Amino acid sequence: MIRVLIERHIAATLESAYEERSKHLLRYAIDAPGFVSGETLVDAEDPNHRLTLCTFRTREEWDSWYHSQARIDLMKELGPMMDQDEKITVLKPS
């Protein structure tokens, strides 16, 4: 199993639009091969800083989802709502 931490910073005033689209993205991710679980969190000090922690069975299955046309298309909608580049950290058990 691997965990993937996805960090995004949302532009001011676009929070509700982002929430709607990010939930749509998560619904697609749930159907991705290898997806185990996902959780979205909001930074207690910065409500525009969003973190998603998801679990995939393998790195290959994560990479397949990351490069899928569905994710690419959905990120085209989310990207303009962010004021910083998305940051992704892939974590493995120690």
Backbone torsions as a table, in degrees:
resi	resn	phi	psi	omega
1	MET	NA	144.9	172.3
2	ILE	-126.1	156.6	173.5
3	ARG	-115.2	146.0	178.8
4	VAL	-126.3	123.8	176.9
5	LEU	-101.9	119.7	179.4
6	ILE	-113.0	120.6	179.8
7	GLU	-111.7	133.3	177.5
8	ARG	-136.8	145.7	174.9
9	HIS	-119.1	120.5	-173.4
10	ILE	-90.0	137.6	177.1
11	ALA	-65.2	144.3	179.2
12	ALA	-54.9	141.4	178.4
13	THR	77.9	-4.2	-178.9
14	LEU	-106.7	12.8	-175.7
15	GLU	-58.8	-48.2	-176.0
16	SER	-68.6	-39.0	177.0
17	ALA	-64.5	-40.1	177.9
18	TYR	-62.6	-46.1	-178.6
19	GLU	-56.3	-45.5	-178.9
20	GLU	-61.6	-48.1	-177.5
21	ARG	-71.4	-36.3	-178.9
22	SER	-68.5	-33.1	175.8
23	LYS	-65.3	-36.2	176.8
24	HIS	-63.7	-42.8	177.8
25	LEU	-61.5	-43.5	-179.6
26	LEU	-63.6	-37.3	178.2
27	ARG	-61.3	-38.6	176.7
28	TYR	-68.9	-41.1	-178.7
29	ALA	-61.1	-38.3	-179.4
30	ILE	-56.7	-33.0	-179.4
31	ASP	-86.5	-4.2	-178.4
32	ALA	-71.4	138.5	176.4
33	PRO	-56.3	132.5	177.9
34	GLY	91.5	-11.6	179.4
35	PHE	-67.9	130.8	-179.7
36	VAL	-109.6	-48.8	-178.6
37	SER	-161.0	165.3	177.8
38	GLY	-154.8	148.4	-179.7
39	GLU	-145.5	135.5	177.8
40	THR	-112.1	134.9	-177.0
41	LEU	-127.3	155.6	176.5
42	VAL	-117.3	131.9	177.4
43	ASP	-59.5	126.2	-178.3
44	ALA	-65.0	-22.7	-178.5
45	GLU	-98.9	-17.2	-177.5
46	ASP	-144.1	97.6	-175.3
47	PRO	-64.7	-10.5	177.5
48	ASN	-93.0	-5.2	177.3
49	HIS	-93.5	113.9	-176.4
50	ARG	-114.0	141.6	178.6
51	LEU	-128.5	135.6	174.1
52	THR	-120.5	128.7	177.9
53	LEU	-115.6	116.2	-179.6
54	CYS	-126.4	157.8	-179.9
55	THR	-118.7	131.9	173.8
56	PHE	-123.5	152.9	179.7
57	ARG	-62.9	-43.4	-176.9
58	THR	-138.5	161.3	175.8
59	ARG	-63.1	-38.0	-179.5
60	GLU	-63.0	-39.2	178.8
61	GLU	-69.6	-37.1	174.0
62	TRP	-61.9	-48.9	-179.0
63	ASP	-58.9	-38.7	178.3
64	SER	-62.4	-45.0	177.7
65	TRP	-65.3	-44.8	-177.8
66	TYR	-58.1	-39.1	-177.0
67	HIS	-94.6	4.5	-178.4
68	SER	-69.0	151.3	179.0
69	GLN	-63.6	-34.7	179.1
70	ALA	-60.8	-46.7	-179.8
71	ARG	-67.4	-41.9	179.5
72	ILE	-59.0	-45.5	-179.4
73	ASP	-63.9	-43.3	179.7
74	LEU	-67.1	-35.6	178.5
75	MET	-69.3	-24.9	174.9
76	LYS	-63.0	-29.8	177.2
77	GLU	-81.3	-39.4	-178.0
78	LEU	-76.8	-35.8	-175.5
79	GLY	-49.8	-48.2	-179.4
80	PRO	-65.9	-14.4	178.8
81	MET	-86.6	-8.1	-177.8
82	MET	-100.4	144.3	177.6
83	ASP	-102.5	6.5	174.1
84	GLN	-144.3	159.3	176.4
85	ASP	-67.7	145.3	174.4
86	GLU	-62.2	140.5	177.7
87	LYS	-119.0	129.0	-178.1
88	ILE	-121.7	130.9	175.8
89	THR	-124.6	122.6	177.3
90	VAL	-96.2	127.6	-175.7
91	LEU	-117.1	143.1	177.4
92	LYS	-127.6	157.6	179.2
93	PRO	-61.6	147.6	179.0
94	SER	-86.9	NA	NA
